[in-house]
């Protein structure tokens, strides 16, 4: 036992469908060391800081001005700041965000990087921050040690009524900003302000890229991809097709396409963790997405749709690790080649994949979370007593804090109403899909570590 009294760590979960599994794993590791931790979502975190009064806060990133400001306030109250990045290796223009040119770690006590190169770069500038290279911690769950937490194929097949005699093709999409393109001026300005706050605009300006084209590129490229994909679905009724959109996307776009094309062999996966869906996948279709890397790890043939409205946003060095196609004919030919067992991964492509896996996660050994936990425990041992934090230091009213805490207790997201919840007699809107993690989500996922499928 490391502590006579359990020390509370506030773990912030950014996007439920990407981050919750790995955050839960870290919570379990901390429990082994008698370290009390609490998982909250990013939207409620600020309000709940004054409720939980943590000794340490584990952030997902520290890109924005607001995050840097919060880190400075927390540090002044002797609260330790750890950053466990959910984004540690970006596309060419955005990779600068992870380096010493853009990152500000003055108030960070412990920072984890995805690779050695980033660690060495940051260590030159930040001598008072402990910087540790561990890889992408969420990929621990892709190691064989954690196979038991992945939902068995039969359960996923039953959930989506898949024909188990057919091969399954998965399309993962990444068009989270497509809806901005047709939005009103106010919405667009808020989006561009957010890009500026996260320093994305500066990164693109340095490379001479027009960041105002991002929503248009998402919107038009999504149309191009959808046209080809749904043509493929209609032409191959002998296959199952699944679509897993990015958590921030408008799911109705895909639902409308499925309905308008009267497709019975295509299903939208709204609420699933990527490893559960990859477990039933025979072929993966995507574009410059980390799901490609996850497909490589699962030894699944991965196709990259090298089709964009604006090619300046492409990531050619990364997409070379997959089968690249630029039209419907090439896509179908490669699908058939894979189905007929005529596809063989060559040494050059494997070398590209090995490079990117190392860039993203150094080595998938199932031990990254244990290493993170050890560093956190060691830092907590040297912890000074923190000062009491009140809502006003974060510019919040006590009423706001109480409301957010009630939502936390009632398993509501920030977008849901307490009054509506009470009036509906605790009925949950099943059509409401959020990337925010609730207390109930945490409790449900933690059960996966108890071999619930025995």
C-alpha positions as CSV (number, residue, x, y, z in Angstrom):
1,X,0.0,0.0,0.0
2,X,1.4,3.3,-1.1
3,X,-0.8,5.7,0.8
4,X,-2.5,5.7,4.2
5,X,-5.2,7.8,2.7
6,X,-6.4,7.5,-0.9
7,X,-5.4,10.5,-3.0
8,X,-7.9,11.6,-5.6
9,X,-7.0,12.0,-9.2
10,X,-9.4,13.6,-11.6
11,X,-9.3,11.8,-15.0
12,X,-10.8,13.8,-17.9
13,X,-12.3,11.8,-20.7
14,X,-12.5,13.8,-23.9
15,X,-14.4,11.6,-26.4
16,X,-16.3,8.6,-25.0
17,X,-16.1,6.4,-28.0
18,X,-12.3,6.9,-28.4
19,X,-11.0,7.5,-24.9
20,X,-13.2,5.9,-22.2
21,X,-11.8,2.4,-22.4
22,X,-8.2,3.6,-21.8
23,X,-9.2,6.0,-19.1
24,X,-11.1,3.2,-17.3
25,X,-8.0,1.0,-17.6
26,X,-5.9,3.8,-16.0
27,X,-8.5,4.0,-13.2
28,X,-8.2,0.3,-12.5
29,X,-4.4,0.5,-12.4
30,X,-4.6,3.5,-10.0
31,X,-7.0,1.5,-7.7
32,X,-4.3,-1.2,-7.4
33,X,-2.1,1.4,-5.8
34,X,-5.0,2.6,-3.5
35,X,-5.2,5.9,-5.4
36,X,-8.8,7.1,-5.6
37,X,-9.7,8.5,-9.0
38,X,-12.8,10.0,-10.6
39,X,-13.6,10.0,-14.3
40,X,-15.5,13.1,-15.7
41,X,-16.1,14.3,-19.2
42,X,-14.4,17.4,-20.6
43,X,-17.6,19.5,-20.6
44,X,-18.3,19.0,-16.9
45,X,-14.7,18.9,-15.6
46,X,-14.3,22.6,-14.8
47,X,-17.4,22.7,-12.7
48,X,-16.6,19.5,-10.9
49,X,-13.1,20.6,-9.9
50,X,-14.5,22.4,-6.9
51,X,-16.7,19.4,-5.9
52,X,-13.9,16.8,-6.0
53,X,-10.9,19.1,-5.0
54,X,-8.4,16.7,-6.6
55,X,-4.7,16.6,-5.8
56,X,-4.0,15.9,-9.5
57,X,-5.8,16.6,-12.8
58,X,-5.0,14.5,-15.8
59,X,-5.7,16.5,-19.0
60,X,-6.1,15.2,-22.6
61,X,-4.1,18.0,-24.1
62,X,-3.0,21.6,-23.4
63,X,-3.3,23.2,-26.8
64,X,-5.8,26.0,-26.2
65,X,-5.5,29.3,-24.3
66,X,-8.3,28.3,-22.0
67,X,-6.6,25.0,-21.0
68,X,-3.3,26.8,-20.3
69,X,-5.1,29.4,-18.2
70,X,-6.8,26.6,-16.2
71,X,-3.5,24.8,-15.7
72,X,-2.0,28.0,-14.4
73,X,-4.9,28.5,-11.9
74,X,-4.7,24.8,-10.7
75,X,-0.9,25.0,-10.3
76,X,-1.3,28.1,-8.1
77,X,-3.5,26.0,-5.8
78,X,-0.9,23.3,-5.6
79,X,-2.9,20.9,-7.8
80,X,-0.6,18.7,-9.9
81,X,-1.1,18.8,-13.7
82,X,-0.5,15.7,-15.8
83,X,-1.1,15.6,-19.6
84,X,-1.8,12.2,-21.2
85,X,-2.4,13.3,-24.8
86,X,-5.2,11.8,-26.9
87,X,-3.5,13.4,-29.9
88,X,0.2,12.9,-29.9
89,X,1.2,12.5,-33.5
90,X,-0.7,14.8,-35.9
91,X,-1.0,15.3,-39.7
92,X,2.0,17.1,-41.2
93,X,0.7,20.7,-40.6
94,X,-0.7,19.9,-37.1
95,X,2.3,17.9,-35.9
96,X,3.8,21.2,-34.8
97,X,1.3,21.4,-32.0
98,X,3.0,18.5,-30.2
99,X,6.5,20.2,-30.3
100,X,8.3,22.8,-28.3
101,X,7.4,25.5,-30.8
102,X,3.7,25.5,-29.7
103,X,3.3,23.5,-26.5
104,X,3.5,25.5,-23.3
105,X,4.3,23.3,-20.3
106,X,5.3,25.9,-17.7
107,X,2.5,24.7,-15.3
108,X,2.6,21.0,-16.2
109,X,4.3,18.6,-13.8
110,X,4.1,15.5,-15.9
111,X,3.8,15.1,-19.6
112,X,3.6,12.0,-21.7
113,X,4.6,11.8,-25.4
114,X,3.8,9.2,-28.0
115,X,7.4,8.9,-29.3
116,X,11.0,9.6,-28.3
117,X,11.5,12.3,-30.9
118,X,8.8,14.5,-29.3
119,X,10.2,13.8,-25.8
120,X,13.7,14.9,-26.7
121,X,12.4,18.1,-28.4
122,X,10.4,19.1,-25.3
123,X,13.1,18.2,-22.8
124,X,15.4,20.8,-24.3
125,X,13.0,23.6,-23.4
126,X,11.1,22.4,-20.3
127,X,13.6,21.4,-17.6
128,X,11.1,21.6,-14.7
129,X,8.5,19.3,-16.3
130,X,9.0,15.5,-16.2
131,X,8.6,14.3,-19.8
132,X,8.1,10.6,-20.3
133,X,7.8,8.8,-23.6
134,X,5.2,5.9,-23.4
135,X,3.3,5.9,-26.7
136,X,-0.4,6.1,-27.3
137,X,-1.8,4.7,-24.0
138,X,-5.1,3.7,-25.5
139,X,-3.4,1.1,-27.7
140,X,-2.7,-1.0,-24.6
141,X,-6.2,-2.3,-25.3
142,X,-5.1,-3.7,-28.6
143,X,-2.6,-6.0,-27.0
144,X,-3.5,-9.7,-26.5
145,X,-3.5,-9.2,-22.7
146,X,-6.8,-7.3,-23.0
147,X,-8.5,-9.5,-25.6
148,X,-11.2,-10.4,-23.0
149,X,-12.6,-6.8,-22.9
150,X,-13.4,-6.9,-26.7
151,X,-17.0,-7.8,-27.4
152,X,-17.1,-11.3,-29.0
153,X,-18.1,-11.4,-32.7
154,X,-21.3,-13.2,-32.0
155,X,-22.6,-10.4,-29.8
156,X,-21.8,-7.7,-32.4
157,X,-23.3,-9.8,-35.2
158,X,-26.5,-10.3,-33.1
159,X,-26.7,-6.6,-32.2
160,X,-26.6,-5.5,-35.9
161,X,-28.3,-8.6,-37.3
162,X,-25.3,-9.4,-39.5
163,X,-25.3,-12.4,-41.7
164,X,-22.4,-14.4,-40.3
165,X,-21.9,-16.3,-43.6
166,X,-21.0,-13.0,-45.3
167,X,-17.8,-11.0,-45.1
168,X,-18.0,-7.6,-43.5
169,X,-16.7,-4.3,-44.9
170,X,-16.3,-1.4,-42.5
171,X,-16.2,2.3,-43.6
172,X,-14.8,4.6,-40.9
173,X,-15.4,8.3,-41.6
174,X,-13.7,11.5,-40.4
175,X,-15.8,14.5,-41.5
176,X,-16.5,16.1,-38.2
177,X,-16.6,19.6,-39.7
178,X,-18.7,19.0,-42.8
179,X,-21.8,20.5,-41.2
180,X,-20.0,23.8,-40.7
181,X,-19.8,24.4,-44.4
182,X,-23.5,25.1,-44.8
183,X,-23.9,26.6,-41.3
184,X,-24.8,30.3,-40.7
185,X,-22.1,33.0,-40.3
186,X,-22.3,32.9,-36.5
187,X,-21.6,29.2,-36.3
188,X,-18.7,29.4,-38.8
189,X,-17.1,32.3,-36.8
190,X,-17.4,30.3,-33.6
191,X,-15.7,27.3,-35.3
192,X,-12.9,29.5,-36.7
193,X,-12.4,31.0,-33.3
194,X,-12.1,27.6,-31.8
195,X,-9.4,26.7,-34.5
196,X,-7.6,29.9,-33.5
197,X,-7.8,29.1,-29.8
198,X,-6.3,25.7,-30.4
199,X,-3.5,27.2,-32.6
200,X,-4.6,25.2,-35.6
201,X,-4.9,28.4,-37.7
202,X,-1.3,29.4,-36.9
203,X,0.0,25.9,-37.9
204,X,-1.8,26.1,-41.3
205,X,-0.7,29.6,-41.9
206,X,2.9,28.6,-41.5
207,X,2.5,26.0,-44.2
208,X,0.5,28.3,-46.5
209,X,-2.7,26.4,-46.1
210,X,-6.1,28.0,-46.2
211,X,-7.8,26.7,-42.9
212,X,-11.1,28.3,-43.9
213,X,-11.4,25.6,-46.5
214,X,-11.5,22.8,-43.8
215,X,-15.3,22.6,-43.5
216,X,-15.7,22.8,-47.3
217,X,-13.1,20.0,-47.7
218,X,-15.0,17.8,-45.2
219,X,-18.3,18.5,-46.8
220,X,-17.3,18.0,-50.4
221,X,-14.9,15.1,-49.8
222,X,-17.7,13.3,-47.7
223,X,-20.0,13.6,-50.8
224,X,-17.3,12.1,-53.0
225,X,-16.6,9.2,-50.6
226,X,-20.3,8.6,-50.0
227,X,-21.0,8.4,-53.7
228,X,-18.4,5.7,-54.2
229,X,-19.1,3.8,-51.0
230,X,-22.9,3.5,-51.5
231,X,-22.3,2.5,-55.1
232,X,-20.1,-0.3,-53.8
233,X,-22.8,-1.4,-51.3
234,X,-25.5,-1.6,-54.0
235,X,-23.1,-3.5,-56.3
236,X,-22.2,-6.1,-53.7
237,X,-25.2,-7.4,-51.9
238,X,-23.2,-10.5,-50.9
239,X,-21.4,-8.5,-48.3
240,X,-22.3,-6.9,-44.9
241,X,-21.4,-3.2,-44.8
242,X,-20.9,-1.2,-41.6
243,X,-20.4,2.6,-41.2
244,X,-18.7,4.0,-38.1
245,X,-18.7,7.8,-38.3
246,X,-16.4,10.0,-36.2
247,X,-18.0,10.9,-32.8
248,X,-18.4,14.5,-33.8
249,X,-20.1,13.9,-37.1
250,X,-23.8,14.4,-38.1
251,X,-25.0,10.8,-38.2
252,X,-28.2,11.7,-40.1
253,X,-26.2,12.2,-43.3
254,X,-25.5,8.5,-43.4
255,X,-28.9,7.4,-42.1
256,X,-30.5,9.4,-45.0
257,X,-28.2,7.8,-47.5
258,X,-29.0,4.2,-46.3
259,X,-32.8,4.9,-46.4
260,X,-32.8,6.8,-49.7
261,X,-30.9,3.9,-51.4
262,X,-33.1,1.3,-49.7
263,X,-30.1,-0.7,-48.5
264,X,-30.6,-3.8,-46.4
265,X,-27.0,-4.8,-46.2
266,X,-25.6,-1.5,-44.7
267,X,-25.8,-0.5,-41.1
268,X,-24.7,2.6,-39.2
269,X,-22.8,2.0,-35.9
270,X,-23.7,4.9,-33.7
271,X,-22.4,3.8,-30.3
272,X,-19.5,1.4,-30.5
273,X,-15.9,1.2,-29.5
274,X,-13.6,0.8,-32.5
275,X,-12.0,-2.5,-31.4
276,X,-15.5,-4.1,-31.0
277,X,-16.3,-3.2,-34.6
278,X,-12.9,-4.1,-36.0
279,X,-13.3,-7.5,-34.4
280,X,-16.1,-8.3,-36.9
281,X,-14.4,-6.6,-39.9
282,X,-12.8,-8.3,-42.9
283,X,-12.0,-5.2,-44.9
284,X,-11.6,-1.6,-43.7
285,X,-12.2,1.5,-45.8
286,X,-11.1,5.0,-44.5
287,X,-9.1,8.1,-45.4
288,X,-5.9,9.2,-43.5
289,X,-7.5,8.1,-40.2
290,X,-5.9,6.5,-37.1
291,X,-8.4,3.6,-37.7
292,X,-6.0,2.6,-40.5
293,X,-3.3,2.1,-37.9
294,X,-5.8,0.2,-35.7
295,X,-6.7,-2.0,-38.8
296,X,-3.0,-2.7,-39.4
297,X,-2.7,-3.8,-35.7
298,X,-5.7,-6.1,-36.2
299,X,-4.1,-7.5,-39.4
300,X,-7.1,-6.4,-41.4
301,X,-6.7,-5.3,-45.1
302,X,-7.0,-1.5,-45.1
303,X,-8.0,0.6,-48.1
304,X,-7.4,4.4,-48.2
305,X,-9.8,6.5,-50.3
306,X,-7.3,8.8,-51.8
307,X,-10.0,11.2,-53.0
308,X,-10.2,14.8,-51.7
309,X,-11.7,18.1,-52.9
310,X,-8.5,19.9,-51.7
311,X,-5.4,17.6,-51.9
312,X,-3.3,20.0,-49.8
313,X,-5.0,18.5,-46.7
314,X,-3.9,14.9,-47.7
315,X,-1.3,12.9,-45.6
316,X,0.5,11.0,-48.3
317,X,3.3,9.6,-46.2
318,X,0.8,7.9,-43.9
319,X,-1.7,6.7,-46.5
320,X,1.0,4.8,-48.3
321,X,0.7,2.2,-45.5
322,X,-2.7,1.2,-46.9
323,X,-4.1,0.1,-50.3
324,X,-4.7,3.5,-52.1
325,X,-7.6,3.9,-54.5
326,X,-8.8,7.0,-56.3
327,X,-12.0,5.8,-58.0
328,X,-14.9,3.3,-57.8
329,X,-13.3,0.9,-60.3
330,X,-10.0,0.7,-58.2
331,X,-12.0,0.2,-55.0
332,X,-14.0,-2.7,-56.3
333,X,-11.1,-4.4,-57.9
334,X,-9.1,-4.3,-54.6
335,X,-12.2,-5.5,-52.6
336,X,-12.5,-8.5,-55.0
337,X,-8.8,-9.2,-54.8
338,X,-8.9,-9.3,-51.0
339,X,-12.0,-11.5,-51.0
340,X,-10.3,-13.9,-53.4
341,X,-7.2,-14.0,-51.2
342,X,-5.1,-12.4,-54.0
343,X,-3.9,-9.6,-51.8
344,X,-0.4,-9.9,-50.2
345,X,1.2,-7.2,-48.1
346,X,4.6,-6.4,-49.6
347,X,7.8,-5.6,-47.5
348,X,7.8,-2.0,-48.5
349,X,4.3,-1.3,-47.3
350,X,5.0,-3.3,-44.1
351,X,8.0,-1.1,-43.5
352,X,5.9,2.0,-43.8
353,X,3.4,0.6,-41.3
354,X,6.1,-0.3,-38.8
355,X,7.4,3.2,-39.0
356,X,4.0,4.8,-38.3
357,X,3.1,2.3,-35.5
358,X,6.4,3.3,-33.8
359,X,5.6,7.0,-34.4
360,X,2.2,6.6,-32.8
361,X,2.9,4.2,-30.0
362,X,6.5,3.1,-29.8
363,X,5.6,-0.5,-28.9
364,X,2.3,-2.2,-28.2
365,X,3.3,-4.3,-25.2
366,X,0.2,-3.9,-23.0
367,X,2.3,-2.1,-20.3
368,X,1.8,1.6,-21.2
369,X,-0.9,2.2,-18.6
370,X,1.1,0.5,-15.9
371,X,4.0,2.9,-16.7
372,X,1.7,5.9,-16.6
373,X,0.3,4.8,-13.3
374,X,3.8,4.4,-11.8
375,X,4.8,7.9,-12.8
376,X,1.5,9.3,-11.4
377,X,2.0,7.5,-8.1
378,X,5.6,8.7,-7.8
379,X,4.6,12.3,-8.4
380,X,1.7,12.1,-5.8
381,X,4.2,11.0,-3.2
382,X,5.9,14.3,-3.4
383,X,2.7,16.3,-3.4
384,X,2.3,19.4,-1.3
385,X,-1.1,20.0,0.3
386,X,-3.4,21.8,-2.1
387,X,-5.5,24.9,-1.3
388,X,-9.3,24.9,-1.3
389,X,-10.7,25.9,-4.7
390,X,-13.9,27.8,-5.1
391,X,-16.1,28.2,-8.2
392,X,-15.4,31.9,-8.6
393,X,-11.7,31.3,-9.4
394,X,-12.8,29.6,-12.6
395,X,-15.4,32.3,-13.3
396,X,-18.3,30.0,-12.4
397,X,-21.3,30.6,-10.2
398,X,-22.1,28.1,-7.3
399,X,-25.4,27.5,-9.1
400,X,-23.6,26.4,-12.3
401,X,-21.5,24.0,-10.2
402,X,-24.5,22.5,-8.5
403,X,-26.3,22.0,-11.8
404,X,-23.4,20.3,-13.4
405,X,-22.9,18.1,-10.4
406,X,-26.6,17.1,-10.4
407,X,-26.2,16.2,-14.1
408,X,-23.2,14.1,-13.2
409,X,-25.1,12.2,-10.6
410,X,-28.1,11.7,-12.9
411,X,-25.9,10.4,-15.7
412,X,-26.8,13.3,-18.0
413,X,-24.5,15.1,-20.5
414,X,-24.1,18.8,-20.5
415,X,-26.6,19.1,-23.4
416,X,-29.4,17.3,-21.6
417,X,-31.9,19.0,-19.3
418,X,-32.5,18.0,-15.7
419,X,-36.2,19.1,-15.9
420,X,-36.8,17.1,-19.1
421,X,-35.2,14.1,-17.4
422,X,-37.4,14.4,-14.4
423,X,-40.6,15.0,-16.3
424,X,-40.0,12.0,-18.5
425,X,-39.8,9.8,-15.4
426,X,-36.1,8.9,-15.9
427,X,-36.6,7.8,-19.5
428,X,-33.5,8.2,-21.6
429,X,-33.8,9.5,-25.2
430,X,-32.4,6.5,-27.1
431,X,-31.9,8.6,-30.3
432,X,-29.6,11.0,-28.4
433,X,-26.0,10.1,-29.1
434,X,-23.2,12.0,-27.4
435,X,-19.5,11.8,-27.2
436,X,-19.7,12.9,-23.6
437,X,-19.0,10.2,-20.9
438,X,-21.5,9.9,-18.0
439,X,-21.0,8.2,-14.7
440,X,-23.1,5.3,-15.8
441,X,-20.9,4.8,-18.9
442,X,-17.9,4.5,-16.7
443,X,-19.6,2.0,-14.4
444,X,-20.7,-0.1,-17.4
445,X,-17.3,-0.2,-19.1
446,X,-15.4,-1.0,-15.9
447,X,-17.4,-4.2,-15.8
448,X,-15.6,-5.3,-18.9
449,X,-12.5,-5.9,-16.9
450,X,-14.3,-8.6,-14.9
451,X,-14.7,-11.1,-17.8
452,X,-18.4,-10.5,-18.1
453,X,-18.8,-12.7,-21.2
454,X,-18.0,-15.9,-19.4
